[in-house]
Amino acid sequence: MSGHSATGLPENLVVFERGWLSSNNILFVGADETALVDTGYATHADQTLALVESALGTRPLDRILNTHLHSDHCGGNAALQRRYPAVTTEIPPGEADLVERWDERGLSFLPTGQTCPRFGFTGLLRPGTECVLGDRSWQVHSAPGHDPHSIILFEPVSRTLISADALWENGFGVAFPELAGEPSFGDIAATLDCIETLAPLQVIPGHGRVFSDVRNALVTARRRLDGLQRDPVKHARHAIKVLMKFKLLEVQSITLNEWADWLRSASYFGVIRERFFPGTELDQLAEDILAELVAAGAAETDSALIRNI
């Protein structure tokens, strides 16, 4: 985890690069207003608070903005709202009603077996509009694919892109709608085209370091997308592996019984199994994919526990 202002980034902007359990946080410290884009996972909320407090000193946090509402991007919202009671919170419009009535199933927290304390919102980040962050005007663009409601933010003077999970240095986030039978590979392609049209000079991704070789990142992303479209079963297997690794990162160690309970409670696994692996029982599928994590050196098991490595 590190905080830095990379060469070429706008002034008044600091990137807190987090581990893969939490999204990166982008802090803006303007003349009259402060803002934070994305707040990480609930497990790391205390760290997020400490990072923000250290950077702001005596100044309050005025605004929270979420690129999308996956738990690793909005899990710190509630803690920040408690710490800074006057803070406003802006989210993409697509799931506003789900947040309002706090539908944890509709918001994907229950189906993925992840945690997100309840938070409220005060405004919407509508694609096609602009918002002022760090005394500069940032464009709000729709970026469906990984999440149908995701947005990205672009500052045209420095040509800086906050890409969330639409583009990483070596790919992009899992195409979650595809796993539930809602086509989204085409949306990912359209979002990559949008990013190419914006022609950013540097990208602040949702995970990983800030990067400037945007052309190569787009080539890599499109190559990966082509592979996923040719082999959607491979994509589904990868998605299960990602969700399992996320859980191990969260808990570090878990008993075999707790692991089995978690697999059964996270309905996403059943949906993926039924759609892509109808001939395999969930327990067997999970056991096979866990064995792949162990073989890759990403987990270890004994007779009682599964541990993250």
N, C-alpha and C positions, 0 to 999 in steps of 0.2 A: 504494500500500500504506500503510495507516495502522492505528494501534492506538488504540482509544478506548473509553471507557465512556459509552454514550449515556444520556441522561436517561431514568429509569424502569427501567433495567436493574438487576438485583440487584447489590449490592456484591460485591466479590471476583471480579468477572468482567470480562475485557478481551477485546474483539473485535479481531483482526488482520484487517482487510479487505484481501484479496489481489486480484490481477488475475484475469482469467478463466481463465488456465491453471491456477491453484491455487484450491482452495476456501478460504473464510474459515476461520480458526482461532479457537476460543474457549478462552481460558485462564482457569481457575479457580484462585484462590489462597486456599485455606481456612486455618483456624487450624492444622489438623494435616495437611492433604493438599493437593497441587496436582494439577491434571488438565488435559488438552488434548483438546478435541473436534475431530477431523479435522486432518490434517497436511499437506495440500497435495500438489503434484506433485513427483516425484523431482528434476526440474530445479532446483527452488527449495528443496531440502532444506537447503542451507547458510543461506539466508535464514530458513527456519523455525527452525533451531537458534539463529540469532542473535537472533531476536525472542523466543524462549522464554528464552534465557539472560539477555538484557537485562532482561526483566520479572521473572525469578525471583531474579536475583542469586546468592547462595550457596545458595539452596534447590534441592533436586533436583526433577525432574519425577517424580511418583509414579504417574500413570495416563495412558494414552492411551485414548480412546474413538473409534470410527469409526461414523458414521451409516450408511455403506454402503461397499462395497469397490470403487468406481471409482477409477481411478489418481490422479485429482486430489484425492481425499479421503484416501487412505492412502499416497501415494507417499513421504511423509516418515517413515513408521513406522520403517523400518529404521535410518535415521540417528539418530533419537531413541532407539531401543533401544540403539544402540551408545554414544551419549553418556551415557545414564542406564541402566546395566545392571540396576538394580533395578526399573525401571518395569514396571508391569503393563499389559496391552493387552486391551481388551474390544471384541468385534465382534458384529454381529448373528448369530444362530445359523444362518441359512440356508446360508451358504457356508463354515462352519467346516471341513468335511471337505476342501473344495478348498484352503483355506489350509494345512491340516495336511500335505497331500501336494504342495502348491504346484503346482496345475494352472493354469498361466497361460492356457490356452485356456478352461477353464471359468470362470475369474475375469474374463474379457473383455479381459485385457491384450494378448494376441496378436491376437485378432480385430479390435481397434480400432487396432492398430499403436502402442500406447502402452507406457510403461515403468513398472515398479514393482519395486524391489528386494525380495527375499524378506524377509518378517517373520514372527514368530510371534505367538501370542495366548495369554492366560492365563485369559480369562473370556468370558462371553457377555452381550450386552445383550438380554434377553428381553422382548418386548412384554408389557405387563401388570404389570411390576415397577417398582420405583423405585430410584434410585441417588442418593447424596449427592454433590453437586458444589458447591464453594464454601460448605460448611456449610448448604446447602439441599437439600431432597428434590425431585428431578426425576422426573417420570413418563416411562416409556418406552412409546411408542406405535408400532404397526406403520404403515408409510406406503408401501405398494407402489404401483407405477405407473411411475415413472422407472426404478426398480430394484425387483424383486419382494421383495428382502430388506431394503430400507431401513427405518430407524427415525427417528423424530423425538423430541425431548425437550421436555417442558413443565413449567414451574415455576408452580404454581397460585396462589401468594401474590402475586407480581409479575405473573403471567399473561404470562410470557415464553416464547416458542416458539423453539427451534432447529429450523428447518424443513428443513435440508439442501437437496436439489433438488426437494422436494415442492411448495414455494411460494417464488417470488421476487417482488420488487415488481412485475415486469412479465411474469409467466408461471411456467414451471417447466421442469425438464429434459426432454430428449428421452425419449419413451416407447420405450426400447430394446427391451423384449420384443415390442412390436407389429411391429418390423422383422423379427423372426425368426419371425413367425407365431403368437406367443403373445399373445392379447388382453390389453391392459392399460389401454386408455382408460377402461374401467369402474373399474379400480382407482384411476386418477388421480382420477376423480370421487368415489369413496368416501373417498379421502384428503383431498380438499378439504372434503368434508362433515364429516369428523372434525375438521379444523382449525377449521371454523366452529363446531362444537359446543364446542370448547375455549375459544373466544372470547378469543384472545390480545390483549393490549394492544400488544405489540411483538414483532416477528419478527426473528430473526437468520438470514438466509438463507445457503445454501451459497455464493452468489455475489452480490455487490452490497452496498449499504449496509443497515444496520439500518433498518427502517421501522415506522411505527405506523398507517398507513392500511390496516389489514388488510382492511376491507370492500371497498375499491376493488381491492386486490390479488386478492381472491377473485373479484370480478366480472370482472376482466381475465383471470384464469386460466381461468375457466369459458367465457368467450367464445372464448379461444384453443383450448380443448379442443373446443368445438363445431365450430370451423373444421377442426381436425385430423380429427375423426370424419367430417366431410363430404368431406374430401379427403385420404385417407391417402397418396396419391402425393406430394402437396405436403409432407407430414410426412417421408416417406422422403427426398425431395430435400433438405429442410432438415437432416436428420440427417447426410447425406453432407457437406454444406457445413460443419456444425459440426465434424465429425471432421477435415476438411481444414484448417480454420482453426486447430484445436487443434494440429495438426502444425506449421503455419507459426509459430504462437506459440512452440512448443517449439524449433524449429531456427533460426528467423529467416530462413535462406536454405538452399536445397537445389538440387542440380543436377537437371536434367530426368530423367536416368537414375536417380538415387537416388529421385526422386519416383515414377517408374514402378515401381521395385522395391518401394517401400513400399506402393503401392496393391495390388500383387499379393500381398504378404505379409500384408496385413490382410484376413482372409477375410470380415469383415463387409461389405465393399463388394460382394463377389461374391454374398453372401446377399441383400443389399438389391436389387442389380441383377436377380437372377433372379426375385425375388418381385414387384417393382414396375415394372421396366423390361426385360421379357424381350426386347423387340425392339431393344434398344440394346446395343452392345458396351461393356464396362466402360471401355475407353480413351476412347471417344467421350463416354460419360456423364461421366467425370471431367473431360475437357477442357471440356465445356459448363459444368459447375458451377464449375470454376476460372475460366472466363471471366466468370461471374457475380460471383465474388469480386473479380476485377480491375475489373470495371465498377463495383462498389460501393466501390472504393477500399480494399479490404481486403487486396489482394495486387498484386504487379507481376511481370511476366515479361520476359525477353529470350531470346536464342537459347540461353543456357546455364543460366540460373538462374530459380528462382521465389523471390520474396522476400516476407516479411511486411511489411505496412504498419501 
